[in-house]
């Protein structure tokens, strides 16, 4: 599933192609996504100019004259900028045309989303799906000791494991399954430790590790376990840097202890029992 780094890589890839361009046409090939594609998009978007492309959690926010187009990649979605002359492929669901360029949402499993928020309904922050999201890891609210404050306050009296606490995204967004394992290893915290038992120094280390791992993942173009490719069609290479994820029974790169795998919330977790003592 594309996580924050993959969505940010996608944003950086499409931004220079679309910023300042006008939408010429919207083609809904199959609007049966996680939520139905709004019926009015084909009439609303043409002639509107892309004023900016931002990211909130795993949502891409394309600002145009009268509103925001929200795009989510779901489990298998990708966004690519192609020549409009390129033929459509199987599982292309929606295309946004910009003259000779086409932004195409390709989503085999149809868990992605194409949503619309008109500016007449207020700031994009008021969109219901964005309101409960945690702090952005690269925002000033998570910088330095502020990140430790966020994690420490949100984790008090929580019996859930720190891995599940991070995955929930209500404290800080974007720490998906791969990046949870890697961040917890970097911070030296066992993934099954109760979130409420995190000490203040551990929260400091964890906040720093989250920012570090996500930054490395973005710089590496994200992770491509199955379907993800960037806007140019290239896979991400972060898994080449993985220290624990998907390395069961391989030697820890720090202490040579064999990496262990456990299942938490139906998701695989990898850790080093020596570097991450419980």
C-alpha positions as CSV (number, residue, x, y, z in Angstrom):
1,X,0.0,0.0,0.0
2,X,1.4,3.4,-0.9
3,X,2.3,5.3,2.3
4,X,3.4,8.9,3.0
5,X,6.8,8.6,1.3
6,X,5.2,7.1,-1.9
7,X,2.5,9.8,-2.0
8,X,5.1,12.5,-1.4
9,X,7.2,11.1,-4.2
10,X,4.2,11.1,-6.4
11,X,3.4,14.7,-5.5
12,X,6.9,15.8,-6.3
13,X,6.7,14.0,-9.6
14,X,3.5,15.5,-10.9
15,X,3.9,19.0,-9.5
16,X,6.2,20.5,-12.2
17,X,4.0,19.0,-15.0
18,X,0.7,20.3,-13.7
19,X,1.2,23.5,-11.7
20,X,-0.3,26.4,-13.6
21,X,-2.0,24.3,-16.2
22,X,-5.7,24.2,-17.0
23,X,-7.8,21.1,-16.9
24,X,-9.2,20.5,-20.4
25,X,-11.3,17.4,-19.7
26,X,-12.0,14.7,-17.1
27,X,-12.7,11.1,-18.2
28,X,-14.2,8.7,-15.7
29,X,-13.6,5.3,-17.1
30,X,-14.7,3.4,-14.0
31,X,-15.8,5.5,-11.0
32,X,-16.5,2.6,-8.7
33,X,-13.6,3.3,-6.3
34,X,-13.6,3.2,-2.5
35,X,-16.2,6.0,-2.8
36,X,-18.0,6.7,-6.1
37,X,-16.3,9.4,-8.1
38,X,-18.4,12.6,-7.9
39,X,-20.8,12.9,-10.9
40,X,-20.1,16.6,-11.3
41,X,-16.3,16.4,-11.8
42,X,-16.5,16.2,-15.6
43,X,-18.4,19.5,-15.7
44,X,-16.8,21.2,-12.7
45,X,-13.0,20.8,-13.4
46,X,-12.6,21.8,-17.1
47,X,-11.1,25.3,-17.6
48,X,-9.9,25.4,-13.9
49,X,-6.2,26.0,-13.2
50,X,-4.0,24.0,-10.9
51,X,-2.9,26.5,-8.3
52,X,-1.0,24.1,-6.0
53,X,-0.5,20.4,-5.1
54,X,0.0,19.6,-1.4
55,X,-0.2,16.4,0.6
56,X,-2.1,15.7,3.9
57,X,-1.3,12.3,5.2
58,X,-1.8,10.0,2.3
59,X,-4.1,12.4,0.4
60,X,-3.0,14.5,-2.5
61,X,-4.7,17.9,-2.5
62,X,-4.9,19.5,-5.9
63,X,-6.1,23.1,-5.5
64,X,-7.9,24.6,-8.4
65,X,-9.9,27.9,-8.8
66,X,-13.0,26.8,-7.0
67,X,-12.0,23.9,-4.8
68,X,-9.8,21.0,-4.1
69,X,-9.5,17.6,-5.8
70,X,-8.5,15.0,-3.3
71,X,-6.7,11.9,-4.6
72,X,-5.9,8.7,-2.6
73,X,-3.9,5.8,-4.0
74,X,-5.6,3.2,-1.9
75,X,-3.8,-0.2,-1.8
76,X,-2.5,-0.5,-5.4
77,X,-3.0,3.0,-7.0
78,X,-0.5,5.0,-9.0
79,X,-0.7,8.4,-10.6
80,X,1.3,9.0,-13.8
81,X,1.7,11.9,-16.1
82,X,1.6,10.7,-19.7
83,X,1.1,12.0,-23.2
84,X,-2.7,12.1,-23.9
85,X,-1.9,10.1,-27.1
86,X,-0.9,7.1,-25.0
87,X,-3.6,4.4,-25.1
88,X,-5.5,3.6,-21.9
89,X,-4.4,0.5,-19.9
90,X,-6.5,-2.0,-18.1
91,X,-7.3,-0.7,-14.6
92,X,-7.0,3.0,-15.6
93,X,-9.9,4.5,-13.7
94,X,-9.9,8.2,-14.1
95,X,-7.9,10.6,-16.3
96,X,-7.5,14.3,-16.0
97,X,-6.5,15.9,-19.3
98,X,-4.3,19.0,-19.6
99,X,-4.2,19.5,-23.3
100,X,-1.5,17.1,-24.6
101,X,-0.8,15.8,-21.0
102,X,-2.9,13.3,-19.1
103,X,-2.8,12.6,-15.3
104,X,-4.0,9.0,-15.0
105,X,-5.2,7.1,-11.9
106,X,-4.4,3.5,-12.3
107,X,-5.9,1.3,-9.6
108,X,-6.3,-2.5,-10.0
109,X,-8.1,-3.1,-6.7
110,X,-10.2,0.1,-6.7
111,X,-9.5,1.1,-3.1
112,X,-8.3,4.5,-4.2
113,X,-10.4,7.7,-4.1
114,X,-11.2,10.8,-6.2
115,X,-13.1,13.3,-4.1
116,X,-14.1,17.0,-4.4
117,X,-14.2,19.8,-1.8
118,X,-15.5,23.2,-3.0
119,X,-14.0,26.3,-1.5
120,X,-17.6,27.4,-0.7
121,X,-17.6,24.8,2.1
122,X,-14.6,26.3,3.8
123,X,-10.9,25.5,4.2
124,X,-9.7,22.1,3.0
125,X,-8.9,21.3,6.6
126,X,-12.6,21.0,7.3
127,X,-13.0,18.0,4.9
128,X,-14.2,15.2,7.1
129,X,-11.6,12.6,6.1
130,X,-8.8,15.0,7.0
131,X,-10.0,16.3,10.4
132,X,-8.9,13.3,12.5
133,X,-5.5,12.9,11.0
134,X,-2.5,13.4,13.3
135,X,0.4,15.8,13.0
136,X,2.5,15.9,9.8
137,X,5.9,14.5,10.6
138,X,7.8,17.2,8.7
139,X,5.7,20.1,10.0
140,X,6.9,22.6,12.7
141,X,4.5,20.9,15.1
142,X,6.6,17.7,15.0
143,X,10.0,19.3,14.8
144,X,12.6,18.8,17.5
145,X,11.1,18.3,21.0
146,X,7.6,19.1,19.7
147,X,7.5,15.7,18.1
148,X,8.4,14.1,21.4
149,X,5.6,16.1,23.1
150,X,3.1,14.9,20.5
151,X,4.0,11.3,21.0
152,X,4.3,11.4,24.8
153,X,0.9,13.2,25.3
154,X,-1.0,11.0,22.8
155,X,0.4,7.7,24.2
156,X,-0.4,8.3,27.9
157,X,-2.6,5.5,29.4
158,X,-2.6,3.6,26.1
159,X,-2.3,-0.2,26.4
160,X,-2.0,-0.8,22.7
161,X,1.4,-1.7,21.3
162,X,3.6,1.2,20.1
163,X,3.5,-0.4,16.6
164,X,-0.3,-0.2,16.5
165,X,-0.2,3.3,18.1
166,X,2.0,4.6,15.2
167,X,0.0,2.8,12.5
168,X,-3.2,4.4,13.7
169,X,-2.0,7.8,12.4
170,X,-3.9,9.8,15.1
171,X,-0.7,11.1,16.7
172,X,1.5,11.5,13.7
173,X,0.6,10.5,10.1
174,X,2.5,8.6,7.5
175,X,4.3,5.9,9.5
176,X,3.0,2.9,7.5
177,X,3.9,-0.7,8.2
178,X,7.4,-0.8,6.7
179,X,8.3,2.6,8.2
180,X,7.0,1.5,11.7
181,X,9.4,-1.4,11.8
182,X,12.3,0.7,10.6
183,X,11.6,3.7,12.9
184,X,11.2,1.5,16.0
185,X,14.5,-0.3,15.2
186,X,16.2,3.1,14.7
187,X,14.9,4.2,18.1
188,X,15.7,1.0,19.8
189,X,12.1,0.3,20.9
190,X,10.5,-3.1,21.0
191,X,7.3,-3.0,18.7
192,X,5.2,-4.8,21.3
193,X,5.9,-2.4,24.1
194,X,2.7,-0.7,25.4
195,X,2.5,2.8,24.0
196,X,1.6,4.1,27.5
197,X,4.9,2.8,28.8
198,X,7.0,4.9,26.5
199,X,9.4,7.2,28.4
200,X,10.0,10.8,27.4
201,X,13.5,9.9,26.1
202,X,12.1,7.1,24.1
203,X,9.5,9.5,22.6
204,X,12.3,11.9,21.7
205,X,14.3,9.1,19.9
206,X,11.1,7.8,18.2
207,X,10.1,11.2,16.8
208,X,13.6,11.7,15.5
209,X,13.6,8.3,14.0
210,X,10.3,8.7,12.3
211,X,11.5,11.9,10.5
212,X,14.8,10.3,9.6
213,X,13.2,7.1,8.1
214,X,10.5,8.9,6.2
215,X,13.1,11.3,4.8
216,X,15.3,8.4,3.7
217,X,12.3,6.7,2.1
218,X,11.3,9.8,0.1
219,X,14.9,10.3,-1.0
220,X,15.0,6.7,-2.2
221,X,11.8,7.1,-4.2
222,X,9.6,5.2,-1.7
223,X,9.2,1.4,-1.4
224,X,8.0,-0.9,-4.2
225,X,7.0,-4.2,-2.7
226,X,4.4,-4.9,-5.4
227,X,2.7,-2.2,-7.4
228,X,4.1,1.2,-6.6
229,X,5.8,3.2,-9.3
230,X,6.4,6.9,-9.3
231,X,4.9,9.4,-11.8
232,X,7.6,8.4,-14.4
233,X,6.9,4.7,-14.0
234,X,10.0,3.9,-11.9
235,X,10.0,1.8,-8.7
236,X,11.2,3.0,-5.3
237,X,14.4,1.7,-3.8
238,X,14.0,2.2,0.0
239,X,13.9,-1.6,0.6
240,X,17.5,-1.8,-0.4
241,X,18.2,0.2,2.8
242,X,15.9,-1.8,5.1
243,X,17.6,-2.8,8.3
244,X,14.8,-5.1,9.7
245,X,11.7,-5.1,7.4
246,X,11.4,-8.3,5.4
247,X,14.7,-9.6,6.8
248,X,13.4,-12.5,9.0
249,X,16.3,-14.8,10.1
250,X,18.9,-12.6,8.6
251,X,21.6,-11.1,10.7
252,X,21.0,-7.6,12.2
253,X,23.2,-5.1,10.5
254,X,24.2,-3.7,13.9
255,X,24.6,-6.6,16.3
256,X,24.4,-9.7,14.0
257,X,21.4,-11.2,16.0
258,X,18.8,-12.8,13.8
259,X,15.9,-10.6,12.9
260,X,12.5,-11.8,14.2
261,X,9.1,-11.5,12.7
262,X,5.8,-11.3,14.6
263,X,2.2,-10.5,13.5
264,X,0.5,-7.4,15.0
265,X,-3.0,-6.5,13.9
266,X,-2.7,-8.9,10.9
267,X,0.4,-7.0,9.8
268,X,4.0,-8.4,9.8
269,X,6.4,-6.7,12.2
270,X,10.2,-7.1,12.0
271,X,12.6,-6.3,14.9
272,X,16.0,-7.2,16.4
273,X,15.5,-8.9,19.8
274,X,18.9,-7.6,20.9
275,X,18.8,-4.0,19.7
276,X,15.1,-3.6,20.7
277,X,14.8,-5.3,24.1
278,X,11.4,-5.4,25.6
